[in-house]
Amino acid sequence: MGSVSDWSVMEKAADLLNQFGVPFELNALSAHRTPNEVETFANNAKKRGIEVIVAAAGMAAHLPGVVASMTTLPVIGVPISASLEGMDALLAIVQMPAGIPVATVGINASLNAAILAVQILANSDEKLQQKLTDYKENLKKKIVDANNKLSEINYPFKTN
């Protein structure tokens, strides 16, 4: 995270990774205020066993791109709505120069970032793949159940 103020958004990602049993780190690292620490983190991440990095930042939102420029690991950017309803962060993260890709999810969509990270990791982990399959099946079930409840609502002009 670019700041601990991003935790209210990133907590959903931590909860999902924990639910899936995926080890993860939480760090507050700022591309602008702690560039040396960002460089140390990015340069040593792979050596420490990290396989995917989820980097969240608001406003100028340089953290995901800076991290991506320093590692060959996949980086997933989470734009945080800190100003301009998050559009500034979204555009900063999604407009990376050629050769420095950052997968980017929606504004404040840390849950999707965590799911994408799990999907990447599950390519080489059958147990994690099964957990992911079960998770997605449960999502389908929730919608089917919700639709069934909607079918029970009666209005004189409701046709289904």
VEXDO-563336 format. One record per residue: residue number from 1; residue in three letters; x, y, z of N, C-alpha, C in turn. Coordinates in Angstrom, 3 decimals, decimal comma, m for minus. Layout:
N
@resi: NUM resn: ala nx: X ny: Y nz: Z cax: X cay: Y caz: Z cx: X cy: Y cz: Z
...
END
This chain:
160
@resi: 1 resn: met nx: 0,845 ny: m1,181 nz: 0,000 cax: 0,000 cay: 0,000 caz: 0,000 cx: 0,880 cy: 1,231 cz: 0,000
@resi: 2 resn: gly nx: 0,430 ny: 2,247 nz: m0,666 cax: 1,168 cay: 3,494 caz: m0,659 cx: 1,105 cy: 4,190 cz: 0,682
@resi: 3 resn: ser nx: 0,085 ny: 3,860 nz: 1,480 cax: m0,111 cay: 4,489 caz: 2,784 cx: m1,008 cy: 3,586 cz: 3,623
@resi: 4 resn: val nx: m0,883 ny: 3,677 nz: 4,939 cax: m1,762 cay: 2,885 caz: 5,795 cx: m3,223 cy: 3,310 cz: 5,652
@resi: 5 resn: ser nx: m3,453 ny: 4,504 nz: 5,118 cax: m4,841 cay: 4,931 caz: 4,885 cx: m5,521 cy: 4,082 cz: 3,813
@resi: 6 resn: asp nx: m4,743 ny: 3,318 nz: 3,049 cax: m5,297 cay: 2,425 caz: 2,029 cx: m5,807 cy: 1,113 cz: 2,618
@resi: 7 resn: trp nx: m5,531 ny: 0,870 nz: 3,893 cax: m5,885 cay: m0,395 caz: 4,518 cx: m7,390 cy: m0,670 cz: 4,458
@resi: 8 resn: ser nx: m8,221 ny: 0,353 nz: 4,612 cax: m9,674 cay: 0,128 caz: 4,586 cx: m10,120 cy: m0,491 cz: 3,269
@resi: 9 resn: val nx: m9,402 ny: m0,234 nz: 2,198 cax: m9,691 cay: m0,854 caz: 0,895 cx: m9,001 cy: m2,203 cz: 0,787
@resi: 10 resn: met nx: m7,761 ny: m2,272 nz: 1,209 cax: m6,946 cay: m3,474 caz: 1,005 cx: m7,295 cy: m4,621 cz: 1,954
@resi: 11 resn: glu nx: m8,032 ny: m4,334 nz: 2,993 cax: m8,401 cay: m5,389 caz: 3,942 cx: m9,164 cy: m6,527 cz: 3,264
@resi: 12 resn: lys nx: m9,984 ny: m6,209 nz: 2,269 cax: m10,724 cay: m7,257 caz: 1,549 cx: m9,765 cy: m8,224 cz: 0,857
@resi: 13 resn: ala nx: m8,681 ny: m7,703 nz: 0,313 cax: m7,686 cay: m8,566 caz: m0,336 cx: m7,021 cy: m9,468 cz: 0,695
@resi: 14 resn: ala nx: m6,650 ny: m8,889 nz: 1,827 cax: m6,011 cay: m9,678 caz: 2,885 cx: m6,957 cy: m10,772 cz: 3,379
@resi: 15 resn: asp nx: m8,227 ny: m10,432 nz: 3,544 cax: m9,202 cay: m11,415 caz: 4,007 cx: m9,320 cy: m12,575 cz: 3,020
@resi: 16 resn: leu nx: m9,360 ny: m12,278 nz: 1,727 cax: m9,489 cay: m13,341 caz: 0,731 cx: m8,232 cy: m14,210 cz: 0,691
@resi: 17 resn: leu nx: m7,066 ny: m13,597 nz: 0,692 cax: m5,829 cay: m14,375 caz: 0,673 cx: m5,745 cy: m15,263 cz: 1,907
@resi: 18 resn: asn nx: m6,134 ny: m14,743 nz: 3,034 cax: m6,149 cay: m15,529 caz: 4,267 cx: m7,134 cy: m16,688 cz: 4,155
@resi: 19 resn: gln nx: m8,315 ny: m16,417 nz: 3,598 cax: m9,342 cay: m17,450 caz: 3,404 cx: m8,812 cy: m18,583 cz: 2,527
@resi: 20 resn: phe nx: m8,019 ny: m18,253 nz: 1,526 cax: m7,463 cay: m19,250 caz: 0,616 cx: m6,186 cy: m19,900 cz: 1,155
@resi: 21 resn: gly nx: m5,698 ny: m19,424 nz: 2,288 cax: m4,476 cay: m19,976 caz: 2,854 cx: m3,228 cy: m19,582 cz: 2,094
@resi: 22 resn: val nx: m3,266 ny: m18,413 nz: 1,460 cax: m2,124 cay: m17,910 caz: 0,691 cx: m1,304 cy: m16,986 cz: 1,588
@resi: 23 resn: pro nx: m0,036 ny: m17,325 nz: 1,851 cax: 0,801 cay: m16,430 caz: 2,651 cx: 0,973 cy: m15,082 cz: 1,949
@resi: 24 resn: phe nx: 0,931 ny: m14,009 nz: 2,733 cax: 1,074 cay: m12,673 caz: 2,139 cx: 1,733 cy: m11,733 cz: 3,132
@resi: 25 resn: glu nx: 2,237 ny: m10,637 nz: 2,610 cax: 2,820 cay: m9,575 caz: 3,421 cx: 1,946 cy: m8,333 cz: 3,315
@resi: 26 resn: leu nx: 1,987 ny: m7,512 nz: 4,342 cax: 1,363 cay: m6,188 caz: 4,316 cx: 2,463 cy: m5,169 cz: 4,543
@resi: 27 resn: asn nx: 2,574 ny: m4,225 nz: 3,617 cax: 3,593 cay: m3,175 caz: 3,738 cx: 2,994 cy: m1,845 cz: 3,327
@resi: 28 resn: ala nx: 3,399 ny: m0,802 nz: 4,003 cax: 3,112 cay: 0,562 caz: 3,572 cx: 4,422 cy: 1,105 cz: 3,003
@resi: 29 resn: leu nx: 4,442 ny: 1,252 nz: 1,682 cax: 5,635 cay: 1,732 caz: 0,977 cx: 5,191 cy: 2,795 cz: m0,016
@resi: 30 resn: ser nx: 5,819 ny: 3,924 nz: 0,024 cax: 5,440 cay: 5,027 caz: m0,854 cx: 6,505 cy: 5,242 cz: m1,921
@resi: 31 resn: ala nx: 6,067 ny: 5,261 nz: m3,171 cax: 7,003 cay: 5,515 caz: m4,269 cx: 7,651 cy: 6,889 cz: m4,129
@resi: 32 resn: his nx: 6,960 ny: 7,821 nz: m3,487 cax: 7,471 cay: 9,187 caz: m3,364 cx: 8,158 cy: 9,461 cz: m2,032
@resi: 33 resn: arg nx: 7,646 ny: 8,886 nz: m0,956 cax: 8,183 cay: 9,193 caz: 0,374 cx: 9,220 cy: 8,186 cz: 0,857
@resi: 34 resn: thr nx: 9,160 ny: 6,948 nz: 0,359 cax: 10,140 cay: 5,924 caz: 0,784 cx: 10,668 cy: 5,171 cz: m0,442
@resi: 35 resn: pro nx: 11,231 ny: 5,876 nz: m1,409 cax: 11,667 cay: 5,199 caz: m2,642 cx: 12,742 cy: 4,136 cz: m2,401
@resi: 36 resn: asn nx: 13,635 ny: 4,347 nz: m1,446 cax: 14,675 cay: 3,340 caz: m1,177 cx: 14,068 cy: 2,050 cz: m0,653
@resi: 37 resn: glu nx: 13,063 ny: 2,169 nz: 0,219 cax: 12,396 cay: 0,985 caz: 0,759 cx: 11,614 cy: 0,254 cz: m0,332
@resi: 38 resn: val nx: 10,998 ny: 1,000 nz: m1,235 cax: 10,291 cay: 0,394 caz: m2,367 cx: 11,276 cy: m0,397 cz: m3,221
@resi: 39 resn: glu nx: 12,420 ny: 0,204 nz: m3,504 cax: 13,434 cay: m0,468 caz: m4,318 cx: 13,930 cy: m1,743 cz: m3,631
@resi: 40 resn: thr nx: 14,192 ny: m1,673 nz: m2,354 cax: 14,646 cay: m2,849 caz: m1,612 cx: 13,582 cy: m3,948 cz: m1,662
@resi: 41 resn: phe nx: 12,319 ny: m3,571 nz: m1,425 cax: 11,229 cay: m4,544 caz: m1,478 cx: 11,151 cy: m5,194 cz: m2,853
@resi: 42 resn: ala nx: 11,078 ny: m4,383 nz: m3,896 cax: 10,903 cay: m4,908 caz: m5,260 cx: 12,081 cy: m5,762 cz: m5,690
@resi: 43 resn: asn nx: 13,283 ny: m5,320 nz: m5,399 cax: 14,473 cay: m6,064 caz: m5,821 cx: 14,647 cy: m7,388 cz: m5,085
@resi: 44 resn: asn nx: 14,089 ny: m7,508 nz: m3,892 cax: 14,271 cay: m8,720 caz: m3,095 cx: 13,034 cy: m9,605 cz: m3,015
@resi: 45 resn: ala nx: 11,935 ny: m9,175 nz: m3,599 cax: 10,676 cay: m9,912 caz: m3,471 cx: 10,788 cy: m11,347 cz: m3,980
@resi: 46 resn: lys nx: 11,323 ny: m11,525 nz: m5,160 cax: 11,418 cay: m12,868 caz: m5,740 cx: 12,314 cy: m13,767 cz: m4,894
@resi: 47 resn: lys nx: 13,425 ny: m13,238 nz: m4,422 cax: 14,342 cay: m14,010 caz: m3,561 cx: 13,664 cy: m14,468 cz: m2,281
@resi: 48 resn: arg nx: 12,708 ny: m13,677 nz: m1,811 cax: 12,003 cay: m14,009 caz: m0,573 cx: 10,816 cy: m14,933 cz: m0,812
@resi: 49 resn: gly nx: 10,599 ny: m15,362 nz: m2,056 cax: 9,534 cay: m16,309 caz: m2,349 cx: 8,223 cy: m15,694 cz: m2,782
@resi: 50 resn: ile nx: 8,181 ny: m14,391 nz: m2,925 cax: 6,959 cay: m13,740 caz: m3,405 cx: 6,793 cy: m14,068 cz: m4,885
@resi: 51 resn: glu nx: 5,565 ny: m14,393 nz: m5,286 cax: 5,302 cay: m14,770 caz: m6,671 cx: 4,425 cy: m13,769 cz: m7,419
@resi: 52 resn: val nx: 3,643 ny: m13,003 nz: m6,694 cax: 2,768 cay: m11,979 caz: m7,283 cx: 2,735 cy: m10,812 cz: m6,307
@resi: 53 resn: ile nx: 2,713 ny: m9,596 nz: m6,837 cax: 2,637 cay: m8,407 caz: m5,990 cx: 1,356 cy: m7,656 cz: m6,299
@resi: 54 resn: val nx: 0,596 ny: m7,351 nz: m5,262 cax: m0,567 cay: m6,478 caz: m5,381 cx: m0,145 cy: m5,144 cz: m4,776
@resi: 55 resn: ala nx: m0,167 ny: m4,103 nz: m5,583 cax: 0,282 cay: m2,782 caz: m5,142 cx: m0,864 cy: m1,785 cz: m5,289
@resi: 56 resn: ala nx: m1,207 ny: m1,157 nz: m4,188 cax: m2,316 cay: m0,200 caz: m4,179 cx: m1,792 cy: 1,198 cz: m3,922
@resi: 57 resn: ala nx: m2,388 ny: 2,159 nz: m4,610 cax: m1,995 cay: 3,549 caz: m4,399 cx: m3,100 cy: 4,474 cz: m4,898
@resi: 58 resn: gly nx: m3,169 ny: 5,637 nz: m4,276 cax: m4,127 cay: 6,651 caz: m4,698 cx: m3,418 cy: 7,858 cz: m5,272
@resi: 59 resn: met nx: m4,195 ny: 8,774 nz: m5,756 cax: m3,725 cay: 10,030 caz: m6,327 cx: m2,736 cy: 9,783 cz: m7,476
@resi: 60 resn: ala nx: m1,482 ny: 10,190 nz: m7,344 cax: m0,521 cay: 9,997 caz: m8,440 cx: m0,294 cy: 8,515 cz: m8,725
@resi: 61 resn: ala nx: m0,418 ny: 7,675 nz: m7,706 cax: m0,443 cay: 6,210 caz: m7,835 cx: 0,732 cy: 5,629 cz: m8,600
@resi: 62 resn: his nx: 1,924 ny: 6,038 nz: m8,260 cax: 3,103 cay: 5,525 caz: m8,949 cx: 3,609 cy: 4,197 cz: m8,408
@resi: 63 resn: leu nx: 3,172 ny: 3,795 nz: m7,223 cax: 3,727 cay: 2,602 caz: m6,592 cx: 3,661 cy: 1,351 cz: m7,466
@resi: 64 resn: pro nx: 2,521 ny: 0,979 nz: m8,052 cax: 2,504 cay: m0,243 caz: m8,859 cx: 3,488 cy: m0,203 cz: m10,037
@resi: 65 resn: gly nx: 3,561 ny: 0,901 nz: m10,718 cax: 4,472 cay: 1,020 caz: m11,855 cx: 5,930 cy: 1,018 cz: m11,455
@resi: 66 resn: val nx: 6,244 ny: 1,692 nz: m10,376 cax: 7,630 cay: 1,707 caz: m9,895 cx: 8,038 cy: 0,304 cz: m9,494
@resi: 67 resn: val nx: 7,186 ny: m0,390 nz: m8,765 cax: 7,497 cay: m1,768 caz: m8,379 cx: 7,668 cy: m2,633 cz: m9,626
@resi: 68 resn: ala nx: 6,751 ny: m2,506 nz: m10,576 cax: 6,830 cay: m3,306 caz: m11,813 cx: 8,120 cy: m3,027 cz: m12,581
@resi: 69 resn: ser nx: 8,630 ny: m1,815 nz: m12,493 cax: 9,865 cay: m1,482 caz: m13,213 cx: 11,095 cy: m2,143 cz: m12,598
@resi: 70 resn: met nx: 10,948 ny: m2,651 nz: m11,374 cax: 12,094 cay: m3,190 caz: m10,647 cx: 12,055 cy: m4,699 cz: m10,458
@resi: 71 resn: thr nx: 11,049 ny: m5,370 nz: m11,010 cax: 10,918 cay: m6,811 caz: m10,815 cx: 10,338 cy: m7,462 cz: m12,064
@resi: 72 resn: thr nx: 10,559 ny: m8,758 nz: m12,185 cax: 9,931 cay: m9,521 caz: m13,265 cx: 8,670 cy: m10,227 cz: m12,775
@resi: 73 resn: leu nx: 8,341 ny: m10,058 nz: m11,501 cax: 7,121 cay: m10,659 caz: m10,960 cx: 5,891 cy: m9,946 cz: m11,509
@resi: 74 resn: pro nx: 4,764 ny: m10,663 nz: m11,630 cax: 3,533 cay: m9,981 caz: m12,017 cx: 3,115 cy: m8,986 cz: m10,931
@resi: 75 resn: val nx: 2,698 ny: m7,815 nz: m11,368 cax: 2,228 cay: m6,772 caz: m10,453 cx: 0,789 cy: m6,436 cz: m10,816
@resi: 76 resn: ile nx: m0,053 ny: m6,435 nz: m9,797 cax: m1,461 cay: m6,074 caz: m9,960 cx: m1,674 cy: m4,759 cz: m9,232
@resi: 77 resn: gly nx: m2,132 ny: m3,759 nz: m9,951 cax: m2,356 cay: m2,447 caz: m9,365 cx: m3,791 cy: m2,254 cz: m8,924
@resi: 78 resn: val nx: m3,958 ny: m1,678 nz: m7,749 cax: m5,278 cay: m1,328 caz: m7,225 cx: m5,333 cy: 0,184 cz: m7,077
@resi: 79 resn: pro nx: m6,061 ny: 0,863 nz: m7,954 cax: m6,214 cay: 2,311 caz: m7,790 cx: m7,126 cy: 2,604 cz: m6,599
@resi: 80 resn: ile nx: m6,687 ny: 3,490 nz: m5,741 cax: m7,439 cay: 3,856 caz: m4,541 cx: m8,097 cy: 5,210 cz: m4,771
@resi: 81 resn: ser nx: m9,344 ny: 5,303 nz: m4,372 cax: m10,077 cay: 6,564 caz: m4,499 cx: m9,679 cy: 7,501 cz: m3,366
@resi: 82 resn: ala nx: m8,649 ny: 8,293 nz: m3,602 cax: m8,188 cay: 9,266 caz: m2,607 cx: m8,542 cy: 10,683 cz: m3,038
@resi: 83 resn: ser nx: m8,637 ny: 10,907 nz: m4,326 cax: m9,059 cay: 12,196 caz: m4,873 cx: m9,629 cy: 11,940 cz: m6,260
@resi: 84 resn: leu nx: m10,352 ny: 12,868 nz: m6,781 cax: m10,951 cay: 12,762 caz: m8,122 cx: m11,676 cy: 11,435 cz: m8,316
@resi: 85 resn: glu nx: m12,290 ny: 10,941 nz: m7,234 cax: m13,039 cay: 9,679 caz: m7,234 cx: m12,203 cy: 8,503 cz: m7,728
@resi: 86 resn: gly nx: m10,899 ny: 8,597 nz: m7,600 cax: m10,005 cay: 7,504 caz: m7,976 cx: m9,596 cy: 7,473 cz: m9,433
@resi: 87 resn: met nx: m10,151 ny: 8,366 nz: m10,241 cax: m9,817 cay: 8,362 caz: m11,670 cx: m8,353 cy: 8,711 cz: m11,902
@resi: 88 resn: asp nx: m7,803 ny: 9,593 nz: m11,100 cax: m6,384 cay: 9,943 caz: m11,231 cx: m5,512 cy: 8,718 cz: m10,982
@resi: 89 resn: ala nx: m5,839 ny: 7,955 nz: m9,946 cax: m5,061 cay: 6,749 caz: m9,634 cx: m5,237 cy: 5,695 cz: m10,726
@resi: 90 resn: leu nx: m6,465 ny: 5,521 nz: m11,191 cax: m6,721 cay: 4,536 caz: m12,252 cx: m5,898 cy: 4,848 cz: m13,496
@resi: 91 resn: leu nx: m5,938 ny: 6,091 nz: m13,925 cax: m5,202 cay: 6,468 caz: m15,127 cx: m3,698 cy: 6,373 cz: m14,926
@resi: 92 resn: ala nx: m3,219 ny: 6,714 nz: m13,736 cax: m1,779 cay: 6,619 caz: m13,465 cx: m1,301 cy: 5,177 cz: m13,530
@resi: 93 resn: ile nx: m2,131 ny: 4,239 nz: m13,052 cax: m1,724 cay: 2,835 caz: m13,014 cx: m1,889 cy: 2,158 cz: m14,366
@resi: 94 resn: val nx: m2,952 ny: 2,472 nz: m15,058 cax: m3,242 cay: 1,755 caz: m16,301 cx: m2,393 cy: 2,247 cz: m17,487
@resi: 95 resn: gln nx: m1,861 ny: 3,446 nz: m17,418 cax: m1,106 cay: 4,024 caz: m18,531 cx: 0,399 cy: 3,797 cz: m18,371
@resi: 96 resn: met nx: 0,798 ny: 2,545 nz: m18,324 cax: 2,210 cay: 2,223 caz: m18,161 cx: 2,900 cy: 2,192 cz: m19,520
@resi: 97 resn: pro nx: 4,184 ny: 2,538 nz: m19,545 cax: 4,911 cay: 2,499 caz: m20,815 cx: 5,171 cy: 1,054 cz: m21,249
@resi: 98 resn: ala nx: 5,418 ny: 0,879 nz: m22,529 cax: 5,700 cay: m0,450 caz: m23,075 cx: 6,837 cy: m1,101 cz: m22,305
@resi: 99 resn: gly nx: 6,659 ny: m2,361 nz: m21,985 cax: 7,685 cay: m3,117 caz: m21,284 cx: 7,537 cy: m3,139 cz: m19,775
@resi: 100 resn: ile nx: 6,634 ny: m2,321 nz: m19,234 cax: 6,412 cay: m2,269 caz: m17,783 cx: 4,917 cy: m2,506 cz: m17,521
@resi: 101 resn: pro nx: 4,451 ny: m3,740 nz: m17,724 cax: 3,017 cay: m3,992 caz: m17,540 cx: 2,609 cy: m4,031 cz: m16,080
@resi: 102 resn: val nx: 1,430 ny: m3,511 nz: m15,814 cax: 0,789 cay: m3,631 caz: m14,509 cx: m0,658 cy: m4,031 cz: m14,791
@resi: 103 resn: ala nx: m1,032 ny: m5,222 nz: m14,358 cax: m2,442 cay: m5,605 caz: m14,452 cx: m3,198 cy: m4,681 cz: m13,511
@resi: 104 resn: thr nx: m4,309 ny: m4,158 nz: m13,953 cax: m5,011 cay: m3,164 caz: m13,147 cx: m6,462 cy: m3,567 cz: m12,974
@resi: 105 resn: val nx: m6,936 ny: m3,503 nz: m11,741 cax: m8,337 cay: m3,782 caz: m11,446 cx: m9,060 cy: m2,457 cz: m11,245
@resi: 106 resn: gly nx: m10,334 ny: m2,527 nz: m10,986 cax: m11,126 cay: m1,320 caz: m10,810 cx: m10,751 cy: m0,539 cz: m9,564
@resi: 107 resn: ile nx: m11,256 ny: 0,662 nz: m9,490 cax: m11,007 cay: 1,544 caz: m8,351 cx: m11,514 cy: 0,880 cz: m7,071
@resi: 108 resn: asn nx: m10,631 ny: 0,785 nz: m6,089 cax: m10,908 cay: 0,169 caz: m4,784 cx: m11,234 cy: m1,321 cz: m4,872
@resi: 109 resn: ala nx: m10,927 ny: m1,966 nz: m5,974 cax: m11,296 cay: m3,371 caz: m6,195 cx: m10,205 cy: m4,331 cz: m5,716
@resi: 110 resn: ser nx: m9,830 ny: m4,196 nz: m4,453 cax: m8,761 cay: m5,058 caz: m3,930 cx: m9,167 cy: m6,523 cz: m3,906
@resi: 111 resn: leu nx: m10,454 ny: m6,799 nz: m3,749 cax: m10,908 cay: m8,188 caz: m3,772 cx: m10,597 cy: m8,820 cz: m5,126
@resi: 112 resn: asn nx: m10,875 ny: m8,109 nz: m6,213 cax: m10,552 cay: m8,633 caz: m7,547 cx: m9,050 cy: m8,795 cz: m7,731
@resi: 113 resn: ala nx: m8,269 ny: m7,897 nz: m7,152 cax: m6,811 cay: m8,031 caz: m7,241 cx: m6,354 cy: m9,300 cz: m6,548
@resi: 114 resn: ala nx: m6,927 ny: m9,583 nz: m5,387 cax: m6,562 cay: m10,802 caz: m4,661 cx: m7,001 cy: m12,039 cz: m5,431
@resi: 115 resn: ile nx: m8,185 ny: m12,004 nz: m6,019 cax: m8,648 cay: m13,146 caz: m6,811 cx: m7,734 cy: m13,358 cz: m8,013
@resi: 116 resn: leu nx: m7,341 ny: m12,289 nz: m8,684 cax: m6,421 cay: m12,412 caz: m9,814 cx: m5,081 cy: m12,983 cz: m9,356
@resi: 117 resn: ala nx: m4,588 ny: m12,547 nz: m8,222 cax: m3,335 cay: m13,091 caz: m7,692 cx: m3,476 cy: m14,586 cz: m7,417
@resi: 118 resn: val nx: m4,605 ny: m14,991 nz: m6,842 cax: m4,846 cay: m16,411 caz: m6,583 cx: m4,924 cy: m17,181 cz: m7,898
@resi: 119 resn: gln nx: m5,561 ny: m16,616 nz: m8,904 cax: m5,642 cay: m17,291 caz: m10,211 cx: m4,254 cy: m17,511 cz: m10,798
@resi: 120 resn: ile nx: m3,379 ny: m16,543 nz: m10,651 cax: m1,999 cay: m16,681 caz: m11,140 cx: m1,285 cy: m17,785 cz: m10,371
@resi: 121 resn: leu nx: m1,405 ny: m17,764 nz: m9,055 cax: m0,740 cay: m18,762 caz: m8,223 cx: m1,314 cy: m20,161 cz: m8,435
@resi: 122 resn: ala nx: m2,609 ny: m20,244 nz: m8,709 cax: m3,280 cay: m21,536 caz: m8,853 cx: m2,844 cy: m22,284 cz: m10,110
@resi: 123 resn: asn nx: m2,206 ny: m21,607 nz: m11,047 cax: m1,717 cay: m22,289 caz: m12,244 cx: m0,700 cy: m23,372 cz: m11,924
@resi: 124 resn: ser nx: m0,023 ny: m23,241 nz: m10,789 cax: 0,988 cay: m24,241 caz: m10,417 cx: 0,686 cy: m24,873 cz: m9,054
@resi: 125 resn: asp nx: m0,556 ny: m24,798 nz: m8,614 cax: m0,929 cay: m25,343 caz: m7,307 cx: m2,339 cy: m25,928 cz: m7,403
@resi: 126 resn: glu nx: m2,419 ny: m27,256 nz: m7,487 cax: m3,718 cay: m27,912 caz: m7,679 cx: m4,675 cy: m27,685 cz: m6,519
@resi: 127 resn: lys nx: m4,176 ny: m27,690 nz: m5,296 cax: m5,049 cay: m27,450 caz: m4,140 cx: m5,646 cy: m26,048 cz: m4,190
@resi: 128 resn: leu nx: m4,821 ny: m25,086 nz: m4,544 cax: m5,298 cay: m23,714 caz: m4,661 cx: m6,283 cy: m23,593 cz: m5,821
@resi: 129 resn: gln nx: m6,029 ny: m24,311 nz: m6,900 cax: m6,951 cay: m24,317 caz: m8,045 cx: m8,321 cy: m24,831 cz: m7,622
@resi: 130 resn: gln nx: m8,346 ny: m25,887 nz: m6,802 cax: m9,626 cay: m26,429 caz: m6,338 cx: m10,350 cy: m25,434 cz: m5,433
@resi: 131 resn: lys nx: m9,623 ny: m24,755 nz: m4,560 cax: m10,237 cay: m23,733 caz: m3,711 cx: m10,831 cy: m22,611 cz: m4,561
@resi: 132 resn: leu nx: m10,117 ny: m22,242 nz: m5,610 cax: m10,587 cay: m21,188 caz: m6,506 cx: m11,840 cy: m21,641 cz: m7,251
@resi: 133 resn: thr nx: m11,839 ny: m22,878 nz: m7,731 cax: m13,019 cay: m23,433 caz: m8,410 cx: m14,221 cy: m23,434 cz: m7,468
@resi: 134 resn: asp nx: m14,017 ny: m23,881 nz: m6,234 cax: m15,102 cay: m23,893 caz: m5,248 cx: m15,606 cy: m22,479 cz: m4,973
@resi: 135 resn: tyr nx: m14,694 ny: m21,521 nz: m4,867 cax: m15,063 cay: m20,132 caz: m4,624 cx: m15,953 cy: m19,605 cz: m5,753
@resi: 136 resn: lys nx: m15,534 ny: m19,872 nz: m6,985 cax: m16,301 cay: m19,370 caz: m8,132 cx: m17,658 cy: m20,071 cz: m8,238
@resi: 137 resn: glu nx: m17,710 ny: m21,358 nz: m7,903 cax: m18,992 cay: m22,075 caz: m7,901 cx: m19,925 cy: m21,478 cz: m6,844
@resi: 138 resn: asn nx: m19,369 ny: m21,097 nz: m5,707 cax: m20,165 cay: m20,477 caz: m4,662 cx: m20,715 cy: m19,120 cz: m5,117
@resi: 139 resn: leu nx: m19,923 ny: m18,386 nz: m5,903 cax: m20,424 cay: m17,123 caz: m6,458 cx: m21,642 cy: m17,371 cz: m7,339
@resi: 140 resn: lys nx: m21,559 ny: m18,404 nz: m8,181 cax: m22,697 cay: m18,752 caz: m9,041 cx: m23,922 cy: m19,101 cz: m8,198
@resi: 141 resn: lys nx: m23,694 ny: m19,909 nz: m7,154 cax: m24,789 cay: m20,340 caz: m6,291 cx: m25,466 cy: m19,145 cz: m5,636
@resi: 142 resn: lys nx: m24,692 ny: m18,163 nz: m5,204 cax: m25,267 cay: m16,977 caz: m4,574 cx: m26,214 cy: m16,253 cz: m5,529
@resi: 143 resn: ile nx: m25,829 ny: m16,155 nz: m6,792 cax: m26,690 cay: m15,469 caz: m7,776 cx: m27,945 cy: m16,279 cz: m8,063
@resi: 144 resn: val nx: m27,791 ny: m17,589 nz: m8,203 cax: m28,951 cay: m18,455 caz: m8,435 cx: m29,918 cy: m18,342 cz: m7,259
@resi: 145 resn: asp nx: m29,392 ny: m18,398 nz: m6,036 cax: m30,239 cay: m18,281 caz: m4,845 cx: m30,930 cy: m16,921 cz: m4,797
@resi: 146 resn: ala nx: m30,197 ny: m15,868 nz: m5,111 cax: m30,787 cay: m14,527 caz: m5,109 cx: m31,889 cy: m14,414 cz: m6,164
@resi: 147 resn: asn nx: m31,654 ny: m14,992 nz: m7,335 cax: m32,665 cay: m14,947 caz: m8,397 cx: m33,906 cy: m15,728 cz: m7,985
@resi: 148 resn: asn nx: m33,724 ny: m16,848 nz: m7,317 cax: m34,878 cay: m17,619 caz: m6,836 cx: m35,693 cy: m16,814 cz: m5,838
@resi: 149 resn: lys nx: m35,019 ny: m16,067 nz: m4,962 cax: m35,738 cay: m15,223 caz: m4,000 cx: m36,504 cy: m14,121 cz: m4,713
@resi: 150 resn: leu nx: m35,899 ny: m13,559 nz: m5,761 cax: m36,601 cay: m12,525 caz: m6,531 cx: m37,852 cy: m13,087 cz: m7,207
@resi: 151 resn: ser nx: m37,814 ny: m14,346 nz: m7,593 cax: m38,977 cay: m14,949 caz: m8,258 cx: m40,159 cy: m15,075 cz: m7,308
@resi: 152 resn: glu nx: m39,897 ny: m15,035 nz: m6,004 cax: m40,966 cay: m15,147 caz: m5,013 cx: m41,681 cy: m13,820 cz: m4,759
@resi: 153 resn: ile nx: m41,108 ny: m12,733 nz: m5,244 cax: m41,721 cay: m11,414 caz: m5,048 cx: m42,864 cy: m11,260 cz: m6,043
@resi: 154 resn: asn nx: m44,015 ny: m10,842 nz: m5,529 cax: m45,204 cay: m10,728 caz: m6,380 cx: m45,640 cy: m9,271 cz: m6,523
@resi: 155 resn: tyr nx: m45,918 ny: m8,916 nz: m7,759 cax: m46,529 cay: m7,641 caz: m8,101 cx: m47,593 cy: m7,942 cz: m9,144
@resi: 156 resn: pro nx: m48,653 ny: m7,178 nz: m9,162 cax: m49,722 cay: m7,457 caz: m10,143 cx: m49,235 cy: m7,479 cz: m11,604
@resi: 157 resn: phe nx: m48,238 ny: m6,689 nz: m11,924 cax: m47,799 cay: m6,621 caz: m13,308 cx: m46,452 cy: m7,281 cz: m13,543
@resi: 158 resn: lys nx: m45,935 ny: m7,980 nz: m12,552 cax: m44,677 cay: m8,709 caz: m12,690 cx: m44,951 cy: m9,976 cz: m13,489
@resi: 159 resn: thr nx: m44,169 ny: m10,209 nz: m14,515 cax: m44,445 cay: m11,328 caz: m15,430 cx: m43,596 cy: m12,565 cz: m15,193
@resi: 160 resn: asn nx: m42,649 ny: m12,529 nz: m14,279 cax: m41,869 cay: m13,758 caz: m14,037 cx: m41,931 cy: m14,198 cz: m12,599
END
